[in-house]
C-alpha cells in the first residue's frame, strides 16, 4: 500500500503532523532519547542542551553519515528546535507536542529559507515520521522508494 502524503506548506513552513495514542512524555522520549531516535532517524551523541551541538548519525541515508546539529530550544516535554547546515543548505526544524486525553499530536515543522526543492524535502520527512510511527508500533521501517518520487508532486503543487 502506498503511503499518503500529509505535509502542507504554510508560507515557508513545511508542516507535517502525526498522532499517537500515548502520553506526551513517551512521545518526547522517542524524539530525544538516543536509543529511541536510533530506531527511526539515527542515534546522537554529545551534551544535549540549548546552544550546544550534538552529532547525529543518519542511519537511513546512504553511507550512514553523521552531521552536527545545534539545539536551538529544548522545552521538555513540549518543544524541541534544532538546526544544521550541510551541502544541501540550512535546516531549521521544530517539533511541538500537544496532549489531549492521552493522545499526543506531533507537529513537525521545517522552517524553509525558500520553497524551491520542497518536492525533494517533503517526501523525506513523510518517510522519517512514518518510520517514527513504525518504530513505536514495533513494525519495520517503511521503504523510502514508496515516498520518493511518488510524493514529489504533492509538495511541488503547494508552492
Buried (B, 14 or more C-beta within 10 A) or exposed (E): EEBEBBBBBEEEBBBBBBEBEBBBEBBBBBBBBBEBBBBBBBBBEBEBEEEEBBEBBBBBBEEEEBBEBBBBEBEEBEBBBBBBEEEEEEBBBBBBBEBEEEEBBBBBBBBBEEBEBBBBBBBBBBBBBBBBBBBBEEEEBBEBEBBBEBBBEBBBEBE
